[in-house]
Amino acid sequence: MKTTFSWFRKIAIAEGISFLTLLFIAMPLKYLAGLPIAVLIAGSLHGLLFISFIILAFEVKGDYKKGSAWLGRAFLASILPFGTFIADKQWKKEEAGQLPSPNGQ
């Protein structure tokens, strides 16, 4: 069974990939090749993944008794290029060392 933290980490990586795709592929295609559809597609996917990331970050905060500082660092990681990949090293350690709260979530 997948835990909230596991799903959070998977979405964080997908969000990071979509952000880099938006920045380094879709934006150049829009401005250098005149293909605005690239930003529409990549931006829509990134937006969906970003919203999922934020929702799951709040779930992890509650389920694993994380503080506001943890949530702030997660948000910061999501808005910096390569941030989720760097933060995932720490999140992997945190996930391995913790169990969800006893309320079953």
OpenMM code with the backbone's topology and positions (N, CA, C; nanometers):
from openmm import Vec3, app, unit

residues = "MET LYS THR THR PHE SER TRP PHE ARG LYS ILE ALA ILE ALA GLU GLY ILE SER PHE LEU THR LEU LEU PHE ILE ALA MET PRO LEU LYS TYR LEU ALA GLY LEU PRO ILE ALA VAL LEU ILE ALA GLY SER LEU HIS GLY LEU LEU PHE ILE SER PHE ILE ILE LEU ALA PHE GLU VAL LYS GLY ASP TYR LYS LYS GLY SER ALA TRP LEU GLY ARG ALA PHE LEU ALA SER ILE LEU PRO PHE GLY THR PHE ILE ALA ASP LYS GLN TRP LYS LYS GLU GLU ALA GLY GLN LEU PRO SER PRO ASN GLY GLN".split()
positions = [
    Vec3(0.0834, -0.1182, 0.0000),
    Vec3(0.0000, 0.0000, 0.0000),
    Vec3(0.0881, 0.1249, 0.0000),
    Vec3(0.0566, 0.2191, -0.0855),
    Vec3(0.1335, 0.3432, -0.0940),
    Vec3(0.0928, 0.4372, 0.0188),
    Vec3(0.1928, 0.4983, 0.0789),
    Vec3(0.1662, 0.5959, 0.1830),
    Vec3(0.1517, 0.7344, 0.1219),
    Vec3(0.1005, 0.8244, 0.2009),
    Vec3(0.0878, 0.9635, 0.1565),
    Vec3(0.2247, 1.0198, 0.1183),
    Vec3(0.3248, 0.9879, 0.1981),
    Vec3(0.4588, 1.0394, 0.1730),
    Vec3(0.5129, 0.9854, 0.0408),
    Vec3(0.4880, 0.8607, 0.0125),
    Vec3(0.5331, 0.8013, -0.1131),
    Vec3(0.4689, 0.8704, -0.2334),
    Vec3(0.3389, 0.8933, -0.2245),
    Vec3(0.2694, 0.9644, -0.3321),
    Vec3(0.3213, 1.1069, -0.3449),
    Vec3(0.3453, 1.1715, -0.2322),
    Vec3(0.3993, 1.3075, -0.2328),
    Vec3(0.5325, 1.3128, -0.3075),
    Vec3(0.6208, 1.2188, -0.2778),
    Vec3(0.7516, 1.2167, -0.3430),
    Vec3(0.7391, 1.1919, -0.4931),
    Vec3(0.6502, 1.1023, -0.5322),
    Vec3(0.6303, 1.0747, -0.6752),
    Vec3(0.5761, 1.1978, -0.7483),
    Vec3(0.4784, 1.2630, -0.6893),
    Vec3(0.4220, 1.3841, -0.7500),
    Vec3(0.5264, 1.4956, -0.7508),
    Vec3(0.6084, 1.5045, -0.6472),
    Vec3(0.7127, 1.6081, -0.6416),
    Vec3(0.8102, 1.5917, -0.7581),
    Vec3(0.8497, 1.4694, -0.7878),
    Vec3(0.9415, 1.4459, -0.8994),
    Vec3(0.8724, 1.4802, -1.0317),
    Vec3(0.7483, 1.4366, -1.0470),
    Vec3(0.6742, 1.4683, -1.1702),
    Vec3(0.6563, 1.6189, -1.1855),
    Vec3(0.6287, 1.6875, -1.0753),
    Vec3(0.6130, 1.8338, -1.0784),
    Vec3(0.7447, 1.8996, -1.1180),
    Vec3(0.8544, 1.8493, -1.0646),
    Vec3(0.9860, 1.9026, -1.0995),
    Vec3(1.0183, 1.8836, -1.2470),
    Vec3(0.9864, 1.7666, -1.2997),
    Vec3(1.0096, 1.7397, -1.4419),
    Vec3(0.9222, 1.8320, -1.5274),
    Vec3(0.7969, 1.8485, -1.4884),
    Vec3(0.7076, 1.9340, -1.5672),
    Vec3(0.7528, 2.0796, -1.5631),
    Vec3(0.8069, 2.1238, -1.4505),
    Vec3(0.8567, 2.2608, -1.4379),
    Vec3(0.9761, 2.2825, -1.5305),
    Vec3(1.0696, 2.1874, -1.5282),
    Vec3(1.1863, 2.1987, -1.6162),
    Vec3(1.1468, 2.1916, -1.7632),
    Vec3(1.0495, 2.1067, -1.7943),
    Vec3(0.9988, 2.0983, -1.9315),
    Vec3(0.9385, 2.2316, -1.9745),
    Vec3(0.8622, 2.2908, -1.8858),
    Vec3(0.8018, 2.4206, -1.9151),
    Vec3(0.9089, 2.5276, -1.9376),
    Vec3(1.0087, 2.5315, -1.8492),
    Vec3(1.1120, 2.6343, -1.8577),
    Vec3(1.2065, 2.6166, -1.9757),
    Vec3(1.2526, 2.4934, -1.9971),
    Vec3(1.3619, 2.4707, -2.0912),
    Vec3(1.3214, 2.4131, -2.2268),
    Vec3(1.1970, 2.3702, -2.2394),
    Vec3(1.1512, 2.3196, -2.3686),
    Vec3(1.0342, 2.4030, -2.4208),
    Vec3(0.9277, 2.4118, -2.3415),
    Vec3(0.8066, 2.4791, -2.3896),
    Vec3(0.8273, 2.6292, -2.4107),
    Vec3(0.8902, 2.6964, -2.3162),
    Vec3(0.9109, 2.8414, -2.3309),
    Vec3(0.9991, 2.8738, -2.4519),
    Vec3(1.1119, 2.8043, -2.4709),
    Vec3(1.1891, 2.8314, -2.5934),
    Vec3(1.1106, 2.8012, -2.7212),
    Vec3(1.0301, 2.6943, -2.7194),
    Vec3(0.9487, 2.6657, -2.8369),
    Vec3(0.8497, 2.7784, -2.8647),
    Vec3(0.7955, 2.8348, -2.7597),
    Vec3(0.7010, 2.9447, -2.7779),
    Vec3(0.7699, 3.0685, -2.8353),
    Vec3(0.8806, 3.1068, -2.7741),
    Vec3(0.9419, 3.2340, -2.8107),
    Vec3(1.0419, 3.2249, -2.9258),
    Vec3(1.1016, 3.1102, -2.9466),
    Vec3(1.2006, 3.0977, -3.0539),
    Vec3(1.1443, 3.0317, -3.1790),
    Vec3(1.0440, 2.9453, -3.1620),
    Vec3(0.9885, 2.8736, -3.2769),
    Vec3(0.8443, 2.9130, -3.3068),
    Vec3(0.7898, 3.0020, -3.2257),
    Vec3(0.6531, 3.0476, -3.2498),
    Vec3(0.5476, 2.9401, -3.2271),
    Vec3(0.5692, 2.8546, -3.1291),
    Vec3(0.4750, 2.7465, -3.0978),
    Vec3(0.4156, 2.7649, -2.9580),
    Vec3(0.3182, 2.8531, -2.9426),
    Vec3(0.2611, 2.8773, -2.8091),
    Vec3(0.1859, 2.7572, -2.7529),
    Vec3(0.1474, 2.6625, -2.8378),
    Vec3(0.0769, 2.5427, -2.7888),
    Vec3(0.1636, 2.4631, -2.6912),
    Vec3(0.2954, 2.4707, -2.7067),
    Vec3(0.3859, 2.3980, -2.6162),
    Vec3(0.3683, 2.4458, -2.4724),
    Vec3(0.3563, 2.5780, -2.4551),
    Vec3(0.3377, 2.6335, -2.3207),
    Vec3(0.1983, 2.5995, -2.2681),
    Vec3(0.1013, 2.6008, -2.3549),
    Vec3(-0.0342, 2.5659, -2.3129),
    Vec3(-0.0387, 2.4233, -2.2581),
    Vec3(0.0215, 2.3308, -2.3295),
    Vec3(0.0197, 2.1903, -2.2868),
    Vec3(0.1060, 2.1693, -2.1632),
    Vec3(0.2325, 2.2119, -2.1701),
    Vec3(0.3234, 2.1917, -2.0567),
    Vec3(0.2778, 2.2698, -1.9341),
    Vec3(0.2267, 2.3908, -1.9565),
    Vec3(0.1803, 2.4725, -1.8449),
    Vec3(0.0586, 2.4139, -1.7760),
    Vec3(-0.0326, 2.3586, -1.8548),
    Vec3(-0.1521, 2.2966, -1.7960),
    Vec3(-0.1145, 2.1743, -1.7125),
    Vec3(-0.0273, 2.0920, -1.7672),
    Vec3(0.0172, 1.9735, -1.6935),
    Vec3(0.0917, 2.0143, -1.5667),
    Vec3(0.1796, 2.1123, -1.5800),
    Vec3(0.2543, 2.1588, -1.4631),
    Vec3(0.1599, 2.2147, -1.3566),
    Vec3(0.0595, 2.2898, -1.3988),
    Vec3(-0.0363, 2.3453, -1.3029),
    Vec3(-0.1090, 2.2371, -1.2247),
    Vec3(-0.1521, 2.1344, -1.2943),
    Vec3(-0.2190, 2.0216, -1.2286),
    Vec3(-0.1254, 1.9520, -1.1295),
    Vec3(-0.0032, 1.9298, -1.1714),
    Vec3(0.0932, 1.8643, -1.0816),
    Vec3(0.1306, 1.9534, -0.9639),
    Vec3(0.1399, 2.0836, -0.9856),
    Vec3(0.1721, 2.1760, -0.8771),
    Vec3(0.0611, 2.1764, -0.7717),
    Vec3(-0.0630, 2.1813, -0.8168),
    Vec3(-0.1761, 2.1778, -0.7229),
    Vec3(-0.1769, 2.0460, -0.6461),
    Vec3(-0.1519, 1.9356, -0.7152),
    Vec3(-0.1449, 1.8044, -0.6490),
    Vec3(-0.0326, 1.8020, -0.5466),
    Vec3(0.0818, 1.8598, -0.5831),
    Vec3(0.1969, 1.8668, -0.4924),
    Vec3(0.1605, 1.9410, -0.3642),
    Vec3(0.0967, 2.0567, -0.3787),
    Vec3(0.0609, 2.1375, -0.2612),
    Vec3(-0.0393, 2.0627, -0.1730),
    Vec3(-0.1397, 2.0013, -0.2337),
    Vec3(-0.2390, 1.9262, -0.1563),
    Vec3(-0.1712, 1.8127, -0.0804),
    Vec3(-0.0850, 1.7375, -0.1489),
    Vec3(-0.0157, 1.6263, -0.0823),
    Vec3(0.0826, 1.6757, 0.0235),
    Vec3(0.1436, 1.7914, 0.0028),
    Vec3(0.2334, 1.8472, 0.1041),
    Vec3(0.1560, 1.8745, 0.2335),
    Vec3(0.0354, 1.9294, 0.2214),
    Vec3(-0.0476, 1.9514, 0.3399),
    Vec3(-0.0874, 1.8186, 0.4048),
    Vec3(-0.1154, 1.7173, 0.3230),
    Vec3(-0.1491, 1.5844, 0.3766),
    Vec3(-0.0307, 1.5256, 0.4536),
    Vec3(0.0887, 1.5349, 0.3965),
    Vec3(0.2087, 1.4834, 0.4642),
    Vec3(0.2315, 1.5611, 0.5937),
    Vec3(0.2144, 1.6913, 0.5883),
    Vec3(0.2327, 1.7735, 0.7090),
    Vec3(0.1436, 1.7244, 0.8220),
    Vec3(0.0182, 1.6952, 0.7900),
    Vec3(-0.0736, 1.6476, 0.8926),
    Vec3(-0.0479, 1.5041, 0.9346),
    Vec3(-0.0319, 1.4148, 0.8371),
    Vec3(-0.0146, 1.2720, 0.8672),
    Vec3(0.1148, 1.2425, 0.9414),
    Vec3(0.2205, 1.3147, 0.9089),
    Vec3(0.3523, 1.2868, 0.9661),
    Vec3(0.3967, 1.3910, 1.0676),
    Vec3(0.3032, 1.4755, 1.1087),
    Vec3(0.3290, 1.5761, 1.2128),
    Vec3(0.4474, 1.6663, 1.1776),
    Vec3(0.4494, 1.7135, 1.0533),
    Vec3(0.5545, 1.8062, 1.0094),
    Vec3(0.5126, 1.9475, 1.0485),
    Vec3(0.6115, 2.0331, 1.0670),
    Vec3(0.5825, 2.1700, 1.1044),
    Vec3(0.5644, 2.2614, 0.9836),
    Vec3(0.5341, 2.3849, 1.0128),
    Vec3(0.5164, 2.4843, 0.9069),
    Vec3(0.6460, 2.5096, 0.8309),
    Vec3(0.7578, 2.4967, 0.8990),
    Vec3(0.8874, 2.5160, 0.8320),
    Vec3(0.9078, 2.4085, 0.7252),
    Vec3(0.8679, 2.2864, 0.7544),
    Vec3(0.8786, 2.1778, 0.6551),
    Vec3(0.7926, 2.2118, 0.5333),
    Vec3(0.6717, 2.2577, 0.5590),
    Vec3(0.5808, 2.2932, 0.4506),
    Vec3(0.6385, 2.4089, 0.3684),
    Vec3(0.6977, 2.5060, 0.4343),
    Vec3(0.7602, 2.6183, 0.3644),
    Vec3(0.8764, 2.5741, 0.2768),
    Vec3(0.9586, 2.4812, 0.3280),
    Vec3(1.0701, 2.4294, 0.2482),
    Vec3(1.0188, 2.3500, 0.1284),
    Vec3(0.9106, 2.2747, 0.1478),
    Vec3(0.8524, 2.1993, 0.0362),
    Vec3(0.8024, 2.2955, -0.0710),
    Vec3(0.7341, 2.4014, -0.0297),
    Vec3(0.6859, 2.5006, -0.1262),
    Vec3(0.8027, 2.5657, -0.1994),
    Vec3(0.9063, 2.6029, -0.1262),
    Vec3(1.0235, 2.6641, -0.1877),
    Vec3(1.0872, 2.5694, -0.2893),
    Vec3(1.0965, 2.4423, -0.2537),
    Vec3(1.1533, 2.3436, -0.3461),
    Vec3(1.0722, 2.3360, -0.4749),
    Vec3(0.9417, 2.3545, -0.4633),
    Vec3(0.8555, 2.3420, -0.5815),
    Vec3(0.8659, 2.4604, -0.6768),
    Vec3(0.9140, 2.5738, -0.6302),
    Vec3(0.9222, 2.6915, -0.7177),
    Vec3(1.0643, 2.7197, -0.7660),
    Vec3(1.1608, 2.6430, -0.7196),
    Vec3(1.2981, 2.6582, -0.7663),
    Vec3(1.3298, 2.5483, -0.8673),
    Vec3(1.3900, 2.5838, -0.9801),
    Vec3(1.4298, 2.4778, -1.0740),
    Vec3(1.5222, 2.3775, -1.0046),
    Vec3(1.4972, 2.2520, -1.0244),
    Vec3(1.5711, 2.1399, -0.9646),
    Vec3(1.5463, 2.1257, -0.8144),
    Vec3(1.4614, 2.2106, -0.7562),
    Vec3(1.4382, 2.2086, -0.6117),
    Vec3(1.3795, 2.0782, -0.5608),
    Vec3(1.2830, 2.0218, -0.6315),
    Vec3(1.2204, 1.8982, -0.5829),
    Vec3(1.3163, 1.7809, -0.5897),
    Vec3(1.4093, 1.7844, -0.6861),
    Vec3(1.5067, 1.6753, -0.6968),
    Vec3(1.6051, 1.6800, -0.5809),
    Vec3(1.6461, 1.7996, -0.5439),
    Vec3(1.7384, 1.8170, -0.4316),
    Vec3(1.6688, 1.7808, -0.3007),
    Vec3(1.5469, 1.8305, -0.2826),
    Vec3(1.4725, 1.8043, -0.1591),
    Vec3(1.4349, 1.6572, -0.1447),
    Vec3(1.4199, 1.5866, -0.2558),
    Vec3(1.3786, 1.4469, -0.2490),
    Vec3(1.4788, 1.3606, -0.1736),
    Vec3(1.6044, 1.3963, -0.1751),
    Vec3(1.7040, 1.3200, -0.0981),
    Vec3(1.6673, 1.3214, 0.0510),
    Vec3(1.6299, 1.4384, 0.1011),
    Vec3(1.5897, 1.4501, 0.2413),
    Vec3(1.4553, 1.3827, 0.2642),
    Vec3(1.3618, 1.4031, 0.1718),
    Vec3(1.2289, 1.3441, 0.1869),
    Vec3(1.2358, 1.1916, 0.1883),
    Vec3(1.3271, 1.1348, 0.1129),
    Vec3(1.3434, 0.9886, 0.1118),
    Vec3(1.3871, 0.9395, 0.2496),
    Vec3(1.4808, 1.0108, 0.3117),
    Vec3(1.5263, 0.9757, 0.4469),
    Vec3(1.4121, 0.9905, 0.5473),
    Vec3(1.3360, 1.0987, 0.5338),
    Vec3(1.2241, 1.1215, 0.6255),
    Vec3(1.1186, 1.0126, 0.6104),
    Vec3(1.0879, 0.9754, 0.4886),
    Vec3(0.9870, 0.8727, 0.4649),
    Vec3(1.0310, 0.7389, 0.5232),
    Vec3(1.1578, 0.7064, 0.5078),
    Vec3(1.2089, 0.5784, 0.5579),
    Vec3(1.2070, 0.5713, 0.7100),
    Vec3(1.2194, 0.6872, 0.7753),
    Vec3(1.2294, 0.6882, 0.9207),
    Vec3(1.1008, 0.7155, 0.9953),
    Vec3(0.9887, 0.7302, 0.9237),
    Vec3(0.8651, 0.7671, 0.9913),
    Vec3(0.7490, 0.6820, 0.9442),
    Vec3(0.6544, 0.6695, 1.0319),
    Vec3(0.5292, 0.6007, 0.9991),
    Vec3(0.4161, 0.7013, 1.0047),
    Vec3(0.3076, 0.6780, 0.9299),
    Vec3(0.1941, 0.7704, 0.9378),
    Vec3(0.1350, 0.7732, 1.0773),
    Vec3(0.0605, 0.8786, 1.1058),
    Vec3(-0.0051, 0.8896, 1.2350),
    Vec3(-0.1075, 0.7772, 1.2513),
    Vec3(-0.1414, 0.7424, 1.3743),
    Vec3(-0.2318, 0.6303, 1.3987),
    Vec3(-0.3758, 0.6530, 1.3521),
    Vec3(-0.4112, 0.7721, 1.3052),
    Vec3(-0.5488, 0.7950, 1.2620),
    Vec3(-0.5784, 0.7293, 1.1281),
    Vec3(-0.4807, 0.6579, 1.0711),
    Vec3(-0.5049, 0.5782, 0.9521),
    Vec3(-0.4914, 0.6511, 0.8212),
    Vec3(-0.4470, 0.7749, 0.8235),
    Vec3(-0.4332, 0.8506, 0.6983),
    Vec3(-0.2907, 0.8483, 0.6508),
] * unit.nanometer
topology = app.Topology()
chain = topology.addChain("A")
for resn in residues:
    res = topology.addResidue(resn, chain)
    for name in ("N", "CA", "C"):
        topology.addAtom(name, app.Element.getBySymbol(name[0]), res)
